[in-house]
Structures are given as C-alpha cells and as structure tokens.
Amino acid sequence: MQATAAPSGGRMPALYLSHGAPPLADDPVWPGQLAAWSAALPRPRAVLIVSAHWEEAPLTLGATATVPLVHDFWGFPERYYAVQYAAPGAPELAAQVRKMLRRPGTPVHGMPDRGLDHGAYVPLVEMYPGADVPVLQMSMPTLDPQRLLELGRRLAPLRDEGVLIVGSGFFTHNLAALRHAGVPGWSAEFDAWGEEALRAGDVDALLGFEGKAPAAALAHPRTEHFAPLFVTLGASEGETAGPRSVIDGFWMGLAKRSVQFG
C-alpha cells in the first residue's frame, strides 16, 4: 500500500474502492489496508456512497434516520449475517443531494427503509469501525459511464463541505475467477490497463473501456462493478494531482485496486 497524505484546504478526496465480499473481514491484509487508508484521510462530515449493488432509477436515496443493513448475499456462514453497523443517517446531506440533483423531469426518490448493502457496509466497517460517521447511500440510476460522470460532477461541491464521496465496486468482477487458482490473465491484463489509464488521466479511454480495454468482456461480463468509478471521476474532475492507487493486488483472482482522487 502506498502512503497517502491529507489534502490541503479542507477539501475531501473522492474514492473508488473495491469492496470485496463479507469474507473480506477474514483476510489477513485487506482490512488493515482499508483502516490505514481512512486513518490518513481528513475525518469526513459524512460519507455519500454509491454501490454496485444498488441499481435504481430514478435516482433514489436510502435511509436517513435509522440506517439498517441489507444482507444481500446468500450461502455464507451465519456469522456474516450477524454483522451490525449502526451508522447514523445523514438527513441534511440527503436534502443537499436532492437540491443538487433534482431537475424538471429528473426526480430524486427516497426509500427510507433501504439500508446499506454489502458494497457499502463491508468496507465501511473496516474504515470507520466506530460507526460514528453519518452515511447516505445513493442508488446508481444507470450504468452509462457518461451519465455517471455527469452525476459525479454535480455532486463535486459536496467535497468542499466535508463529504467523502465513495464509489464502491470491484476493479475486475467475474466470479468465474473464484473457480480457479491464481490470478486469471484477463484480470491481470484489465487491471494493468486500468492502472495505466488512470495514471495517464485518460478519461476518454476509461469511458470507452468496453471497447478499449483488454479482456473487458471477461473482466466485467456486466459492468455494474466498474460503473461507480465514473461517479468518482466526475466528482474529482479538475484535480491538479493525479489519482493514486492506494490498494492494489488481487483477492481470489479479482483486482482489488482502490483509488484516491485529491
């Protein structure tokens, strides 16, 4: 893991992280990487997170009072379903997001009983284990990279108000990897291409990843785990410093690359 420095001027960074699955908590390395990452960040006023595991259109905001968990996975040992994370809600942030995003013909819905899915709470348990940072989850209303980039642009001013914007996915995501030992070639190739595109600031290449990245159809048979990256890219547009891969490597054959902007 590369060390990160807190940004100057009070502006929060924007993050894209690979969130793993419930067994992430048992990994000997990854939880510590996430904890060290959050410890190097300024403390956020709130976290606004978009996860690969909540696609909903029109755009919808989750719980803002009591924030439950959505155990949206099957076939795991019982201990993973017993995890609790009683983070406070962020009603003021929800009101800000509504104001920023709602336009004629573009409503913003609310789902007050919708809690944090595992794409949100699994990494947050490691990053903010005290469950003392208000959290708001927002649905991903489309998988279109350009539309998600624009969504991130509109949310970017929140970073100046202490809000940590997080896109939570997985840098490669094809569960066929779980059936084989080692790192599949398609996972390594896509990860290397993505790392280079990020380092070069090649947003056009990233937006067109399905046609430009090697092994894209294998790395992402469906694109929902890469899509949150575009929200983060939009929220970080205009940064003078390039993105930093804070976590890299592979977990069960999948690239766990996680990136900080700002």
Buried (B, 14 or more C-beta within 10 A) or exposed (E): BEEBEEBEEEBBBBBBBBBBBBBBBEBEEBBEBBBBBBEBBBEBBBBBBBBBBBBBEEBBBBBBEEBBBBBEBEEEEEEBEEBEBEBBBBBBBBEBBBEBBBEEEEEBBEBEEBBBBBBBBBBBBBBBEEBEBBBBBBBBBBBBBEBBBBBBBBBBEBBEBBBBBBBBBBBBBBEEBEEEEEBBEBBBBBBBBBBEBBEEEEBEBBBBBEEBBBBBBBBBEEBBBBBBBBBBBBBBEEBEEEBBBBBBBBBBBBBBBBBBBB
